[in-house]
Amino acid sequence: MSSVMPIRRALLSVSDKTGLIEFARFLASKGVEILSTGGSAKAMAAAGIPVTEVADYTGFPEMLDGRVKTLHPKVHGGLLGIRGNAVHEAAMAEHQIQPIDLLVVNLYPFEATVAKGAAFDDCIENIDIGGPAMIRAASKNHDAVTVVVDVEDYAVVQAEMEANNGGTTLGLRRRLAATAYARTGAYDAAISTWFAEQLGETFPRRITFAGELRQEMRYGENPHQVAAFYANAEARPGVASAEQLQGKELSYNNLNDTDAAFELVAEFQDTACVIVKHANPCGVALGGSQKEAYLRAYSCDTESAFGGIVAFNQPLTGETAEELAKLFLEVIIAPEITDDARAILGTKKNLRVLRTGGLPNPQSSGLLVKTLAGGLLVQGRDNRLIADELKVVTRRQPTEQELKDMMFAFTVGKHVKSNAIVYVRNGMTVGVGAGQMSRVNSSRIAAFRAEQAAKTAGDAESWAKGSVVASDAFFPFADGLLAAAEAGATAVIQPGGSVRDEEVIKAADEAGLAMVFTGMRHFRH
C-alpha cells in the first residue's frame, strides 16, 4: 500500500467552526464528497458547498436530542475498515459501508462550559461522546485515514493534498493521529478532574493532568536541557494567560521567576512591587505611589535586582516605567500597562513586558504538582497565611507598626525558598535569607544583606536596626532568633511548634524582643 492515501470522502463535524467553510470549499474543489452533521452541515449548505447529512447517509435519524447521530456502523466502519483487507472490504460492501478518508472533528466545548461556571447539567450535556469515539477510530486506522482535531491543521492538510495530488502521507497521518489522541486524553482529563471536584474528591483513585503546548524553548534551566511550556485549563491570571507586549521570547527561567514574582505581589492590597531573582524575592515593598514602591524594593538589594523580574499589583504607570528603564531587567509583569509606560519601555527592545489583565487570588484552591522518579507529588496550593489569629508569646507586646511589618514579612516569607528569614522595616524588605540548610545561616545572610543595603544607600547603621523578622518555620534553637536580635531586630514572627519553644521565648524575653506565633508554617522547597 502506498504511503500516500487519496482523500475521496470526508466527515466534517465541528463545534468550533473557525475556518470550516474555507477548508470545506477547498475539499469540494478537489472532488471530495463531504458528510456532516447538524450546524456544520447547515453552515456548509448555506455557503453553497455540496454536503450530505450523516442521517441521510446512514439511513438513521439523529435522536435523543442529538446524543446519537454518528454512533453508527456506517460511520465507524468507514473509519475503521482496513483498506486492502479482503475480509474488511467484503463486509463493507455487504453492508453498504463507504470508506471515510478524512475526519475533521473538534469537540463540544466542555472546558469552556466549566470555565464560565455553568450548572452541573449543562456541563454534562457538553461532554462529547460521538466525537471522541470517531477520533479514536480514525486515529487507530491512520494507515489510511487522516484525522484533524485542531483548526490550525487545516492548512497543513491542504498543503499536503496540493503536493500529493489530493492525498496525504503516512508521516502526516501519524503526526495527526498522535495529536488527536492527545486531544481526547486532555478532554477526558478535564472531565475526570471536574467530576472529582463535584464529588469533593481532592485525590481520586486516578488523577490526570493535561496541558496545551504554548511554547517550545531553546533550552530549560541549563542549555543541555530541553524544555517547553504547557498551559492548563486553570483560569488564573498570570504568566500562562498573560499577553506579551514586547521583548524577546520568554525562557524557562523567565517563566518560573515571573510566576514567583506575580504570585507574591498579588498577596498585597496596597500598592506593591516585587523584584525576584532566581525564584526568590530580593526586594519587596509597599509605597504611597507605584514609583515609590519600586524604588524601595530596588533599594533592598541593588546588586541582585540587576537582570531581575519586576512585578506590580497595579497598572504600570509611565512615571514608574521611567525608573524601570534605567536598569537592565529581564521581565516586567503587571495587570495592565498604560500607554505611557508602553511608549517608554518600547525603547528597550529585548525587555519582556507582560500584561495579565488581572491578579490571581491568593486564597483560591488548586493543586501543585512536582515530578519524582516514577511518580508525582501532588499538594494543595498554599492559600492561607496564619492559622486563626496571632498569639503574642513574649512579655513585650508588639507595637502597631511592628504588627503591620510582621504580617508583611510573614507574607513575603511564604514565597521565599526554605529555610527563609525575612527582615522588614516600614513596609519594605531590608534583608532576605533564602534556601539555606540552616535557619541560623539564613538569618545571618539576611542581616548581611541589610548591612549592604544600608551601605549602598549611604547610611551608617544597618537597615536591620529596628526591623522585624519573619521565619517561615519555627526556630529549632534560639541561635537564629539571637542572630536577628544582634542585627538589631525588635520583633519576631514565626509559626511556633518547636519542642524548644520555651527556650526560644525565654531568649526573646531576655533580648527585649516582641514575638508572635502564627500556628502555620510555609515551607517552600
Secondary structure as the mmCIF struct_conf table of DSSP 4:
data_model
#
loop_
_struct_conf.conf_type_id
_struct_conf.id
_struct_conf.beg_label_comp_id
_struct_conf.beg_label_asym_id
_struct_conf.beg_label_seq_id
_struct_conf.end_label_comp_id
_struct_conf.end_label_asym_id
_struct_conf.end_label_seq_id
BEND BEND1 SER A 3 SER A 3
STRN STRN1 MET A 5 PRO A 6
STRN STRN2 ARG A 9 VAL A 14
BEND BEND2 SER A 15 ASP A 16
TURN_TY1_P TURN_TY1_P1 THR A 18 GLY A 19
HELX_RH_AL_P HELX_RH_AL_P1 LEU A 20 SER A 29
TURN_TY1_P TURN_TY1_P2 LYS A 30 GLY A 31
STRN STRN3 GLU A 33 SER A 36
HELX_RH_AL_P HELX_RH_AL_P2 GLY A 38 ALA A 46
TURN_TY1_P TURN_TY1_P3 ALA A 47 GLY A 48
STRN STRN4 THR A 52 GLU A 53
HELX_RH_AL_P HELX_RH_AL_P3 VAL A 54 THR A 58
TURN_TY1_P TURN_TY1_P4 GLY A 59 GLY A 59
STRN STRN5 MET A 63 MET A 63
TURN_TY1_P TURN_TY1_P5 LEU A 64 ARG A 67
STRN STRN6 VAL A 68 VAL A 68
BEND BEND3 LYS A 69 THR A 70
BEND BEND4 HIS A 72 HIS A 72
HELX_RH_AL_P HELX_RH_AL_P4 PRO A 73 LEU A 80
HELX_LH_PP_P HELX_LH_PP_P1 GLY A 81 ILE A 82
TURN_TY1_P TURN_TY1_P6 ARG A 83 GLY A 84
HELX_RH_AL_P HELX_RH_AL_P5 ALA A 86 GLU A 94
TURN_TY1_P TURN_TY1_P7 HIS A 95 GLN A 96
HELX_LH_PP_P HELX_LH_PP_P2 ILE A 97 PRO A 99
STRN STRN7 LEU A 102 ASN A 106
HELX_RH_AL_P HELX_RH_AL_P6 PHE A 110 ALA A 115
TURN_TY1_P TURN_TY1_P8 LYS A 116 GLY A 117
HELX_RH_AL_P HELX_RH_AL_P7 PHE A 120 GLU A 125
TURN_TY1_P TURN_TY1_P9 ASN A 126 ASN A 126
BEND BEND5 ILE A 129 ILE A 129
HELX_RH_AL_P HELX_RH_AL_P8 GLY A 130 LYS A 140
TURN_TY1_P TURN_TY1_P10 ASN A 141 ALA A 144
STRN STRN8 THR A 146 VAL A 148
BEND BEND6 ASP A 150 ASP A 150
HELX_RH_3T_P HELX_RH_3T_P1 VAL A 151 ASP A 153
HELX_RH_AL_P HELX_RH_AL_P9 TYR A 154 ALA A 163
TURN_TY1_P TURN_TY1_P11 ASN A 164 GLY A 166
STRN STRN9 GLY A 167 THR A 168
HELX_RH_AL_P HELX_RH_AL_P10 LEU A 170 GLN A 198
TURN_TY1_P TURN_TY1_P12 LEU A 199 GLY A 200
BEND BEND7 THR A 202 PHE A 203
BEND BEND8 ARG A 205 ARG A 206
STRN STRN10 GLU A 212 MET A 217
BEND BEND9 ARG A 218 ARG A 218
BEND BEND10 GLY A 220 ASN A 222
TURN_TY1_P TURN_TY1_P13 PRO A 223 HIS A 224
BEND BEND11 GLN A 225 GLN A 225
STRN STRN11 ALA A 227 ALA A 231
BEND BEND12 ALA A 233 ALA A 233
BEND BEND13 GLY A 238 GLY A 238
TURN_TY1_P TURN_TY1_P14 VAL A 239 SER A 241
HELX_LH_PP_P HELX_LH_PP_P3 ALA A 242 ALA A 242
STRN STRN12 GLU A 243 GLN A 246
BEND BEND14 GLY A 247 LYS A 248
HELX_LH_PP_P HELX_LH_PP_P4 GLU A 249 SER A 251
HELX_RH_AL_P HELX_RH_AL_P11 TYR A 252 VAL A 265
TURN_TY1_P TURN_TY1_P15 ALA A 266 GLU A 267
BEND BEND15 GLN A 269 THR A 271
STRN STRN13 ALA A 272 LYS A 277
TURN_TY1_P TURN_TY1_P16 HIS A 278 ALA A 279
STRN STRN14 ASN A 280 LEU A 286
BEND BEND16 GLY A 288 SER A 289
HELX_RH_AL_P HELX_RH_AL_P12 GLN A 290 CYS A 300
HELX_RH_AL_P HELX_RH_AL_P13 THR A 302 ALA A 305
TURN_TY1_P TURN_TY1_P17 PHE A 306 GLY A 307
STRN STRN15 ILE A 309 PHE A 312
BEND BEND17 ASN A 313 GLN A 314
HELX_LH_PP_P HELX_LH_PP_P5 PRO A 315 PRO A 315
STRN STRN16 LEU A 316 LEU A 316
HELX_LH_PP_P HELX_LH_PP_P6 THR A 317 THR A 317
HELX_RH_AL_P HELX_RH_AL_P14 GLY A 318 LEU A 324
TURN_TY1_P TURN_TY1_P18 ALA A 325 LYS A 326
BEND BEND18 LEU A 327 LEU A 327
BEND BEND19 GLU A 330 GLU A 330
STRN STRN17 VAL A 331 ALA A 334
BEND BEND20 PRO A 335 PRO A 335
STRN STRN18 ILE A 337 ILE A 337
HELX_RH_AL_P HELX_RH_AL_P15 ASP A 339 LEU A 345
TURN_TY1_P TURN_TY1_P19 GLY A 346 THR A 347
TURN_TY1_P TURN_TY1_P20 LYS A 349 ASN A 350
STRN STRN19 ARG A 352 ARG A 355
BEND BEND21 GLY A 357 GLY A 358
TURN_TY1_P TURN_TY1_P21 PRO A 362 GLN A 363
STRN STRN20 LEU A 367 LEU A 372
TURN_TY1_P TURN_TY1_P22 ALA A 373 GLY A 374
STRN STRN21 GLY A 375 GLY A 380
BEND BEND22 LEU A 385 LEU A 385
BEND BEND23 ALA A 387 GLU A 389
STRN STRN22 LYS A 391 VAL A 392
BEND BEND24 THR A 394 ARG A 396
HELX_LH_PP_P HELX_LH_PP_P7 GLN A 397 THR A 399
HELX_RH_AL_P HELX_RH_AL_P16 GLU A 400 GLY A 413
TURN_TY1_P TURN_TY1_P23 LYS A 414 HIS A 415
BEND BEND25 VAL A 416 VAL A 416
HELX_LH_PP_P HELX_LH_PP_P8 LYS A 417 LYS A 417
BEND BEND26 SER A 418 ASN A 419
STRN STRN23 ILE A 421 VAL A 424
BEND BEND27 ARG A 425 GLY A 427
STRN STRN24 MET A 428 MET A 428
STRN STRN25 THR A 429 GLY A 433
BEND BEND28 GLY A 435 GLY A 435
BEND BEND29 MET A 437 SER A 438
HELX_RH_AL_P HELX_RH_AL_P17 ARG A 439 ALA A 457
TURN_TY1_P TURN_TY1_P24 GLY A 458 GLY A 458
BEND BEND30 ALA A 460 GLU A 461
TURN_TY1_P TURN_TY1_P25 TRP A 463 GLY A 466
STRN STRN26 VAL A 468 SER A 471
BEND BEND31 ASP A 472 ALA A 473
BEND BEND32 PRO A 476 ALA A 478
HELX_RH_AL_P HELX_RH_AL_P18 ASP A 479 ALA A 487
TURN_TY1_P TURN_TY1_P26 GLY A 488 GLY A 488
STRN STRN27 ALA A 491 GLN A 494
TURN_TY1_P TURN_TY1_P27 VAL A 499 ARG A 500
HELX_RH_AL_P HELX_RH_AL_P19 ASP A 501 GLU A 510
TURN_TY1_P TURN_TY1_P28 ALA A 511 GLY A 512
STRN STRN28 ALA A 514 PHE A 517
BEND BEND33 GLY A 519 GLY A 519
#
